[in-house]
Amino acid sequence: MRKTLSVLFVLILFASDFLAQDYAAKIAEIDAYAEQVLRDWKVPGMAIAIVKDDRVIFAKGYGVRHLGKPEKVDEDTLFAIASNSKAFTTAALAILMDEGKISGWDEKVSIFLPEFQMYDAYVTRELTLRDLVCHRSGLDTFSGDLLWYETKYTPDEVLRRVRYLKPVSSFRSKYGYQNLMFIAAGRIIEKVSGKSWGEFLRERILKPLGMNRTTTTVRDIKDNYATPHNESGGRGLRPLPLGNVDNAIGAAGLNSSVSEVAKWLRLQLGKGKYEGKQIFSEQQAGQMWSPCVIVGINPFPPKEAPTQIFLGYGLGWFIGDYRGRKLVFHSGGLDGMISQTAMMPAENLGVVVLTNSETSAALVMRNKILDVFTSEEKRDWNAEYLKLAEQRRSLRQQQERKALSERAVNTKPSLALKDYEGTYSSQMYGEVQITEENGKLVMRFLPAPNFVADLEHWHYDTFLIKWRDSVNYNFPLGWVTFRIDKNGKPDEIKIDQPNDDFWFYELELKRKM
């Protein structure tokens, strides 16, 4: 018997050593790829952690926290994780449901926020918690995000103005990614718990997991944090101030490191349990990982596509597939910060990638890590996404050349610049002020003091928008057109500012008389 046990012990040691060597080879491949990705995308800093079988097998930082400064990124460097915060919000709701303080996901929003109104009275009456956090409210993707971005509005004021946003689809019929609905979910957590969204997360999720450096506001960040970077301002990559999104509770706001997000992934893969502690029930874990709405994807994916056949959204998580395995994932993006989290339950695998610039580097590394653990195929995601990025740059240049070619030269404004001055008001958003300063027009978004632009005459009554350095978003060319009424006076402005996140056409800015 002793001899048999000794042989078994040796076999176990051999197997463990073999497993360690296997991971070592995979990690070496991932590590080398990460160094290349950092160089190719010119990302100042990046951090990666990998969870396998309920343990962190890799956590490392790359590059620097701030462009031009020597401080290195490590596994404890804090980054904004942006929309990866949404799953924390749904977990907080799940905890309140486990405690019986909320009856379930299909409880009506009006019970907790009786003052909250949607554009349609029927939707206001029928809207549930599940609707809030699975993006099926009928609003467009990113609709109304100008209400919280860079504004002085409180969460309650943001939500008060939601009633003016017009839906683009019928209720519960289509997917439309919605930050505002998660702000409403954050307020419900506050109403039910009697604590702020941040306090509740700290007490019930962050502290039990040992996520002691993770913050729910940039105001609490004290050391070892990454500075965001992007190319706004037109002078190449530049550092930005830390983005304050305190009015976007529930939707964004968390700042964390890969070493601490890895603990969150272990909790998720553990179906609500972390190192023996049940944070939320397994039943609720299943609810959050079940698709509630279909997200549109190519129904006939090309042969070379990653094997993504379906994509849905659960409660705070995207639910899809990758190479024939279920994938639970999310991304996050704020000015100068892009992040990815992903879990493959069948492999008991979790991945987090945090970056401090606006590129596809985080997605490239996510896919590379998933491939290393699930496939022998050596697909070069880096090369593919670099090519796509170049195509996007080329398309943007083509669009700018087309705009220049369509410009009517040698035209003049209909009016003297001073006659365009005025306050233009949106019932949904608030006021935008146009003034003449030093012989040119200036546009100021009064709810968002940093949103200031100089307006240069383009043609007729259209002016080119030249955003000032206080604007952190990397906007392409955009225009403001003044509509002249029958009396020869401007009575409305239309803002045509192409971008992927904010819909200026929703503002409907009428001149105040």
C-alpha positions as CSV (number, residue, x, y, z in Angstrom):
1,M,0.0,0.0,0.0
2,R,2.8,2.4,0.9
3,K,4.5,1.6,-2.4
4,T,1.3,2.2,-4.3
5,L,0.8,5.6,-2.5
6,S,4.4,6.6,-3.3
7,V,3.9,5.8,-7.0
8,L,0.7,7.7,-7.0
9,F,2.3,10.7,-5.2
10,V,5.1,10.7,-7.8
11,L,2.5,10.6,-10.6
12,I,0.6,13.5,-9.1
13,L,3.9,15.5,-8.8
14,F,4.7,14.7,-12.4
15,A,1.3,15.7,-13.6
16,S,1.4,19.0,-11.7
17,D,4.9,19.7,-13.1
18,F,3.7,18.9,-16.6
19,L,0.7,21.2,-16.1
20,A,2.9,24.0,-14.9
21,Q,5.2,23.5,-17.9
22,D,2.2,23.6,-20.2
23,Y,1.0,26.9,-18.7
24,A,4.5,28.2,-18.8
25,A,4.7,27.6,-22.6
26,K,1.3,29.3,-23.1
27,I,2.2,32.2,-20.9
28,A,5.5,32.7,-22.7
29,E,3.7,32.9,-26.0
30,I,1.1,35.4,-24.6
31,D,3.8,37.5,-22.9
32,A,5.8,37.8,-26.2
33,Y,2.7,38.6,-28.1
34,A,1.8,41.3,-25.6
35,E,5.2,43.0,-26.0
36,Q,4.6,43.1,-29.8
37,V,1.1,44.4,-29.5
38,L,2.3,47.2,-27.2
39,R,4.9,48.3,-29.7
40,D,2.7,47.9,-32.8
41,W,-0.2,49.9,-31.4
42,K,2.0,52.4,-29.6
43,V,0.0,51.9,-26.4
44,P,1.6,53.7,-23.5
45,G,0.6,51.0,-20.9
46,M,-1.3,47.7,-20.6
47,A,-1.9,45.1,-18.0
48,I,-3.1,41.5,-18.3
49,A,-4.3,38.8,-15.9
50,I,-5.4,35.3,-16.6
51,V,-7.5,33.1,-14.3
52,K,-7.5,29.3,-14.8
53,D,-9.2,26.8,-12.5
54,D,-9.8,29.3,-9.8
55,R,-6.3,30.6,-9.5
56,V,-4.4,33.5,-11.1
57,I,-1.8,32.0,-13.4
58,F,-0.5,35.2,-14.9
59,A,-0.6,38.9,-14.0
60,K,1.7,41.5,-15.5
61,G,2.0,45.1,-16.6
62,Y,3.6,46.5,-19.7
63,G,4.7,49.9,-20.7
64,V,4.3,53.1,-18.7
65,R,1.4,54.7,-16.8
66,H,2.0,58.2,-18.3
67,L,3.5,58.9,-21.7
68,G,7.0,60.4,-21.3
69,K,7.3,59.4,-17.6
70,P,9.2,56.5,-16.3
71,E,6.7,54.9,-13.9
72,K,5.9,51.4,-15.1
73,V,2.5,49.7,-15.3
74,D,2.3,46.6,-13.0
75,E,-0.5,44.2,-12.0
76,D,-1.6,46.6,-9.3
77,T,-1.9,49.8,-11.5
78,L,-5.4,51.2,-11.6
79,F,-7.2,51.8,-14.8
80,A,-10.8,53.0,-15.5
81,I,-12.7,49.8,-16.4
82,A,-15.7,51.9,-17.6
83,S,-18.6,49.7,-18.8
84,N,-17.1,46.6,-17.1
85,S,-18.7,48.3,-14.1
86,K,-22.2,47.3,-15.3
87,A,-21.8,43.7,-14.2
88,F,-21.0,44.9,-10.7
89,T,-24.3,46.8,-10.7
90,T,-26.3,43.7,-11.7
91,A,-24.4,41.7,-9.0
92,A,-25.5,44.3,-6.5
93,L,-29.1,44.0,-7.6
94,A,-28.7,40.2,-7.3
95,I,-27.5,40.6,-3.7
96,L,-30.6,42.7,-2.8
97,M,-32.8,40.0,-4.4
98,D,-31.1,37.3,-2.4
99,E,-31.9,39.3,0.7
100,G,-35.6,39.7,-0.3
101,K,-35.3,43.5,-0.6
102,I,-36.2,43.2,-4.3
103,S,-38.6,40.5,-5.4
104,G,-36.9,39.8,-8.7
105,W,-35.7,41.0,-12.1
106,D,-39.2,41.5,-13.4
107,E,-40.1,44.0,-10.6
108,K,-41.4,47.3,-12.1
109,V,-39.0,50.2,-12.1
110,S,-41.8,52.5,-11.1
111,I,-42.0,50.9,-7.6
112,F,-38.5,52.2,-6.8
113,L,-38.3,55.3,-9.0
114,P,-41.9,56.6,-9.3
115,E,-40.7,59.9,-10.8
116,F,-38.8,58.2,-13.7
117,Q,-40.5,58.5,-17.1
118,M,-39.8,57.2,-20.5
119,Y,-41.0,58.9,-23.7
120,D,-43.9,56.5,-24.0
121,A,-46.3,56.2,-21.0
122,Y,-46.8,52.4,-21.6
123,V,-43.0,51.8,-21.4
124,T,-42.8,53.9,-18.2
125,R,-45.5,51.7,-16.7
126,E,-44.2,48.3,-17.8
127,L,-40.4,48.8,-17.6
128,T,-38.7,46.3,-15.3
129,L,-35.3,45.9,-13.7
130,R,-34.5,43.2,-16.3
131,D,-35.4,45.7,-19.1
132,L,-33.0,48.2,-17.6
133,V,-30.0,46.0,-17.5
134,C,-30.4,44.0,-20.8
135,H,-30.7,46.9,-23.2
136,R,-34.2,46.4,-24.6
137,S,-35.8,49.7,-23.6
138,G,-36.5,50.8,-27.2
139,L,-33.9,53.6,-27.1
140,D,-31.0,53.7,-29.5
141,T,-27.6,52.5,-28.6
142,F,-25.9,55.3,-26.7
143,S,-29.0,57.5,-26.9
144,G,-28.8,60.4,-24.5
145,D,-25.2,59.8,-23.4
146,L,-24.5,63.5,-23.8
147,L,-26.6,64.0,-20.7
148,W,-24.0,62.5,-18.4
149,Y,-20.8,62.9,-20.4
150,E,-18.8,65.9,-19.0
151,T,-22.0,67.5,-17.6
152,K,-22.7,68.9,-14.2
153,Y,-26.0,67.1,-14.0
154,T,-26.7,64.8,-11.0
155,P,-27.9,61.2,-11.7
156,D,-31.4,62.3,-10.8
157,E,-31.3,65.2,-13.3
158,V,-29.9,62.9,-16.0
159,L,-32.8,60.5,-15.4
160,R,-35.4,63.4,-15.3
161,R,-34.4,64.2,-18.9
162,V,-34.7,60.7,-20.2
163,R,-38.5,61.3,-20.8
164,Y,-37.5,63.5,-23.8
165,L,-35.6,60.8,-25.7
166,K,-37.5,59.3,-28.5
167,P,-37.3,55.5,-29.0
168,V,-36.1,54.0,-32.3
169,S,-37.8,50.6,-31.8
170,S,-40.8,49.2,-30.0
171,F,-40.3,48.2,-26.4
172,R,-38.4,44.9,-25.9
173,S,-38.2,44.2,-29.6
174,K,-34.5,45.1,-30.3
175,Y,-31.2,45.6,-28.6
176,G,-30.0,49.1,-27.9
177,Y,-27.0,49.5,-25.6
178,Q,-28.0,52.0,-22.9
179,N,-25.9,53.7,-20.2
180,L,-28.8,55.7,-19.0
181,M,-30.8,52.6,-18.0
182,F,-27.9,51.5,-15.9
183,I,-27.8,54.9,-14.1
184,A,-31.4,54.2,-13.2
185,A,-30.4,50.7,-11.9
186,G,-27.7,52.4,-9.8
187,R,-30.2,54.7,-8.3
188,I,-32.5,51.8,-7.5
189,I,-29.6,50.2,-5.5
190,E,-29.3,53.4,-3.6
191,K,-33.0,53.7,-2.9
192,V,-33.3,50.1,-1.7
193,S,-30.1,49.9,0.3
194,G,-30.1,53.4,1.7
195,K,-26.4,53.7,0.7
196,S,-24.7,55.2,-2.3
197,W,-23.9,53.0,-5.2
198,G,-20.2,53.2,-4.4
199,E,-20.7,52.4,-0.7
200,F,-22.9,49.4,-1.4
201,L,-20.4,48.0,-3.9
202,R,-17.5,48.5,-1.5
203,E,-19.2,46.9,1.4
204,R,-20.9,44.0,-0.3
205,I,-18.6,43.1,-3.2
206,L,-15.2,44.9,-3.2
207,K,-14.2,44.3,0.4
208,P,-15.3,40.7,0.6
209,L,-13.2,40.0,-2.5
210,G,-10.2,41.8,-1.2
211,M,-10.5,44.4,-4.0
212,N,-9.1,47.0,-1.6
213,R,-7.5,49.3,-4.1
214,T,-10.5,49.4,-6.5
215,T,-12.3,52.7,-6.3
216,T,-15.8,53.8,-7.4
217,T,-14.7,57.3,-8.2
218,V,-11.5,58.9,-9.6
219,R,-11.6,61.1,-6.5
220,D,-10.4,58.2,-4.4
221,I,-7.4,57.3,-6.6
222,K,-4.2,58.1,-4.7
223,D,-1.3,56.2,-6.2
224,N,-0.1,53.8,-9.0
225,Y,-2.7,54.7,-11.6
226,A,-2.6,54.9,-15.4
227,T,-3.2,58.2,-17.2
228,P,-5.6,58.0,-20.1
229,H,-4.3,58.9,-23.6
230,N,-5.8,59.6,-27.0
231,E,-5.2,61.7,-30.1
232,S,-7.7,64.5,-29.4
233,G,-6.4,68.0,-30.0
234,G,-4.9,67.1,-33.4
235,R,-1.3,66.8,-32.2
236,G,-0.8,63.1,-31.8
237,L,-1.2,61.0,-28.7
238,R,-1.6,63.1,-25.6
239,P,-2.2,62.5,-21.9
240,L,-5.7,63.4,-20.6
241,P,-7.0,64.2,-17.1
242,L,-8.7,61.4,-15.3
243,G,-12.4,61.3,-16.4
244,N,-14.9,62.0,-13.7
245,V,-18.1,60.0,-14.4
246,D,-19.6,60.1,-10.9
247,N,-23.0,61.0,-12.4
248,A,-22.9,57.8,-14.4
249,I,-23.4,55.5,-11.4
250,G,-24.3,52.0,-12.3
251,A,-23.0,52.4,-15.9
252,A,-19.3,53.2,-15.3
253,G,-17.1,54.6,-12.6
254,L,-15.0,51.7,-11.3
255,N,-11.2,51.9,-11.4
256,S,-9.3,48.7,-10.8
257,S,-6.2,46.7,-11.6
258,V,-5.8,43.3,-13.3
259,S,-4.8,41.7,-10.0
260,E,-8.1,42.8,-8.4
261,V,-10.4,42.2,-11.5
262,A,-9.0,38.7,-11.5
263,K,-10.7,38.2,-8.1
264,W,-14.0,39.4,-9.6
265,L,-13.6,36.9,-12.5
266,R,-13.0,34.1,-9.9
267,L,-16.2,35.1,-8.2
268,Q,-18.1,35.0,-11.5
269,L,-16.6,31.7,-12.5
270,G,-17.4,30.4,-9.0
271,K,-21.1,31.1,-9.6
272,G,-21.2,33.7,-6.9
273,K,-18.8,32.1,-4.5
274,Y,-15.3,33.3,-3.7
275,E,-12.9,31.4,-1.4
276,G,-15.8,29.8,0.5
277,K,-17.9,33.1,0.7
278,Q,-21.2,33.2,-1.2
279,I,-21.5,36.8,-2.4
280,F,-24.6,36.2,-4.5
281,S,-26.5,33.0,-5.1
282,E,-25.8,30.5,-7.8
283,Q,-29.4,31.0,-9.0
284,Q,-28.7,34.7,-9.6
285,A,-25.4,33.9,-11.3
286,G,-27.4,31.8,-13.8
287,Q,-29.8,34.7,-14.3
288,M,-27.0,37.1,-15.1
289,W,-25.4,34.7,-17.6
290,S,-28.6,34.0,-19.5
291,P,-29.3,36.0,-22.7
292,C,-32.4,38.2,-22.6
293,V,-32.1,40.0,-25.9
294,I,-30.5,39.1,-29.2
295,V,-27.6,41.3,-30.5
296,G,-27.5,41.5,-34.2
297,I,-24.5,39.7,-35.9
298,N,-23.9,38.4,-39.4
299,P,-26.2,35.4,-39.8
300,F,-23.8,34.0,-42.4
301,P,-20.4,34.5,-40.9
302,P,-17.5,34.1,-43.3
303,K,-15.3,31.0,-43.0
304,E,-12.4,33.1,-41.6
305,A,-14.5,34.6,-38.8
306,P,-13.9,33.5,-35.2
307,T,-16.6,31.0,-34.5
308,Q,-19.1,33.4,-33.2
309,I,-22.5,32.0,-34.2
310,F,-24.7,33.9,-31.7
311,L,-24.5,37.0,-29.5
312,G,-26.9,38.1,-26.9
313,Y,-27.0,40.3,-23.8
314,G,-27.8,38.9,-20.3
315,L,-27.8,41.1,-17.2
316,G,-24.7,43.2,-17.3
317,W,-22.8,40.7,-19.6
318,F,-22.6,39.9,-23.3
319,I,-23.3,36.2,-23.9
320,G,-21.8,34.7,-27.0
321,D,-19.6,31.9,-28.3
322,Y,-16.0,31.5,-29.3
323,R,-14.7,28.5,-31.1
324,G,-17.7,26.5,-30.0
325,R,-17.6,27.4,-26.4
326,K,-19.8,29.8,-24.4
327,L,-18.2,33.2,-23.8
328,V,-19.3,35.6,-21.2
329,F,-17.7,39.0,-21.7
330,H,-17.8,42.8,-21.7
331,S,-15.7,45.7,-22.8
332,G,-15.2,49.2,-21.4
333,G,-14.3,52.5,-23.0
334,L,-13.8,56.0,-21.6
335,D,-11.7,58.8,-23.0
336,G,-8.2,57.3,-23.2
337,M,-9.0,53.9,-21.7
338,I,-10.1,50.6,-23.3
339,S,-10.6,47.4,-21.4
340,Q,-11.8,43.8,-21.9
341,T,-13.0,41.1,-19.5
342,A,-14.0,37.6,-20.7
343,M,-14.8,34.2,-19.2
344,M,-15.0,30.8,-20.8
345,P,-16.9,28.7,-18.3
346,A,-16.2,25.3,-20.0
347,E,-12.5,26.0,-19.6
348,N,-12.8,27.6,-16.2
349,L,-10.9,30.5,-17.9
350,G,-11.0,34.2,-17.2
351,V,-9.1,37.1,-18.9
352,V,-8.8,40.8,-18.2
353,V,-6.9,43.3,-20.3
354,L,-6.6,47.0,-19.4
355,T,-5.1,49.7,-21.6
356,N,-4.6,53.5,-21.3
357,S,-5.2,54.5,-24.9
358,E,-7.9,54.0,-27.5
359,T,-6.9,51.1,-29.7
360,S,-7.9,47.5,-30.4
361,A,-5.0,46.3,-28.4
362,A,-7.1,45.0,-25.5
363,L,-9.4,43.0,-27.9
364,V,-6.4,41.6,-29.8
365,M,-4.9,40.3,-26.5
366,R,-8.2,38.9,-25.3
367,N,-8.6,36.9,-28.5
368,K,-5.0,35.8,-28.5
369,I,-5.3,34.5,-24.9
370,L,-8.5,32.7,-25.7
371,D,-6.9,31.1,-28.7
372,V,-3.8,29.9,-26.8
373,F,-6.1,28.1,-24.4
374,T,-8.6,26.6,-26.9
375,S,-7.0,26.2,-30.3
376,E,-3.8,25.1,-32.1
377,E,-4.5,27.7,-34.8
378,K,-1.9,30.5,-34.8
379,R,-4.2,33.3,-35.9
380,D,-2.5,36.7,-36.0
381,W,-5.2,38.9,-34.5
382,N,-2.7,41.7,-34.2
383,A,-2.0,41.9,-37.9
384,E,-5.7,41.6,-38.7
385,Y,-6.8,44.4,-36.4
386,L,-3.9,46.6,-37.5
387,K,-5.1,46.2,-41.0
388,L,-8.6,47.1,-40.0
389,A,-7.4,50.2,-38.1
390,E,-5.5,51.3,-41.2
391,Q,-8.7,50.8,-43.3
392,R,-10.7,52.9,-40.8
393,R,-8.0,55.7,-40.9
394,S,-8.1,55.6,-44.7
395,L,-11.9,55.8,-44.7
396,R,-11.9,58.7,-42.4
397,Q,-9.4,60.5,-44.6
398,Q,-11.6,59.8,-47.7
399,Q,-14.6,61.2,-45.9
400,E,-12.7,64.4,-45.0
401,R,-11.5,64.8,-48.6
402,K,-15.0,64.3,-49.8
403,A,-16.3,67.0,-47.4
404,L,-13.6,69.4,-48.6
405,S,-14.5,68.7,-52.2
406,E,-18.1,69.4,-51.5
407,R,-17.4,72.7,-49.8
408,A,-18.8,75.7,-51.6
409,V,-15.9,78.1,-51.9
410,N,-16.1,81.9,-51.9
411,T,-19.4,82.0,-50.0
412,K,-20.2,84.2,-47.1
413,P,-22.5,83.9,-44.1
414,S,-25.9,85.3,-44.5
415,L,-25.5,87.5,-41.5
416,A,-22.9,89.4,-39.5
417,L,-21.3,87.1,-37.0
418,K,-22.9,89.0,-34.1
419,D,-26.3,88.2,-35.4
420,Y,-25.7,84.5,-34.9
421,E,-25.2,85.0,-31.1
422,G,-27.8,83.6,-28.8
423,T,-28.8,80.8,-26.5
424,Y,-30.1,77.7,-28.2
425,S,-32.0,75.4,-26.0
426,S,-32.8,71.7,-26.0
427,Q,-35.6,70.4,-23.8
428,M,-33.8,67.2,-23.4
429,Y,-30.2,68.5,-23.0
430,G,-30.2,72.1,-21.9
431,E,-28.6,75.2,-23.4
432,V,-25.8,75.8,-25.9
433,Q,-24.5,79.3,-26.2
434,I,-23.1,81.0,-29.3
435,T,-21.1,84.2,-28.8
436,E,-18.8,86.3,-31.0
437,E,-15.4,86.6,-29.5
438,N,-12.4,88.2,-31.1
439,G,-14.0,88.2,-34.5
440,K,-15.1,84.6,-34.6
441,L,-18.0,82.5,-33.2
442,V,-17.6,80.4,-30.1
443,M,-19.9,77.5,-29.0
444,R,-20.3,76.6,-25.4
445,F,-22.4,73.7,-24.0
446,L,-23.6,75.2,-20.7
447,P,-24.3,71.8,-18.9
448,A,-20.7,70.7,-19.9
449,P,-18.2,73.5,-19.2
450,N,-15.3,71.7,-21.0
451,F,-17.3,71.4,-24.2
452,V,-16.1,74.6,-26.0
453,A,-15.5,75.0,-29.7
454,D,-14.4,77.8,-32.0
455,L,-16.5,77.9,-35.2
456,E,-14.8,78.7,-38.5
457,H,-16.9,79.6,-41.5
458,W,-17.2,76.6,-43.9
459,H,-19.8,77.8,-46.4
460,Y,-23.2,79.6,-46.4
461,D,-24.5,79.4,-42.8
462,T,-22.4,76.3,-41.9
463,F,-19.4,76.6,-39.7
464,L,-16.6,74.0,-39.0
465,I,-16.3,72.9,-35.4
466,K,-12.8,73.3,-33.9
467,W,-13.0,71.8,-30.5
468,R,-10.7,73.3,-27.9
469,D,-8.1,71.3,-25.9
470,S,-10.5,71.0,-23.0
471,V,-12.5,68.5,-25.0
472,N,-11.0,65.0,-24.5
473,Y,-13.0,63.1,-27.1
474,N,-11.2,62.6,-30.4
475,F,-13.9,64.0,-32.7
476,P,-13.4,64.0,-36.5
477,L,-14.5,66.9,-38.7
478,G,-17.9,68.3,-37.6
479,W,-20.2,71.2,-38.5
480,V,-22.8,73.6,-37.1
481,T,-25.5,74.9,-39.4
482,F,-27.7,77.8,-38.5
483,R,-31.2,77.8,-39.9
484,I,-32.5,81.2,-40.8
485,D,-36.2,82.0,-40.4
486,K,-38.5,84.0,-42.6
487,N,-37.5,87.2,-40.8
488,G,-33.8,86.6,-41.6
489,K,-32.9,85.6,-38.1
490,P,-31.3,82.3,-36.9
491,D,-33.8,80.3,-35.0
492,E,-32.2,76.8,-34.8
493,I,-28.8,75.1,-35.0
494,K,-28.0,71.7,-36.3
495,I,-24.9,70.0,-35.0
496,D,-23.4,67.5,-37.5
497,Q,-20.6,65.9,-35.5
498,P,-19.8,62.4,-36.7
499,N,-18.5,60.0,-34.0
500,D,-19.3,56.6,-32.6
501,D,-20.7,57.5,-29.1
502,F,-22.7,60.7,-28.9
503,W,-25.7,61.6,-31.0
504,F,-25.8,65.4,-31.4
505,Y,-28.8,65.2,-33.6
506,E,-30.9,64.4,-30.5
507,L,-30.3,67.9,-29.1
508,E,-32.9,69.8,-31.3
509,L,-31.5,73.2,-30.3
510,K,-34.0,76.1,-30.8
511,R,-33.0,79.7,-30.2
512,K,-34.5,81.3,-27.1
513,M,-36.3,84.5,-27.8
